[in-house]
Amino acid sequence: MYTHYHNLYFTTATILEWKHLLRFDNLKNIVIDSLRYMSNSQKAVIYAFVIMPNHIHLVWHIREEHTLSEVKSALLSFTAH
């Protein structure tokens, strides 16, 4: 799910079957590392994020040379592996 406001996106990503996998710090760090990579590789500007036990919320801007779909897929693919 995403909502688009003036080039900012509010995005929610959930874990399959709402399992509480993100209650563990080592798994939260995978999400944080993914977000750091998106920022460092200039694919997105991360303004805010919240990691809940079974989902994450993001407020971010996708850089013009990339699409929301492309960047979100990369983020979710990396964190899933």
Secondary structure, 3 states (H helix, E strand, C coil): CEEEECCEEEEEEECHHHCCHHHCHHHHHHHHHHHHHHHHCCCEEEEEEEECCCEEEEEEEECCCCCHHHHHHHHHHHHHC
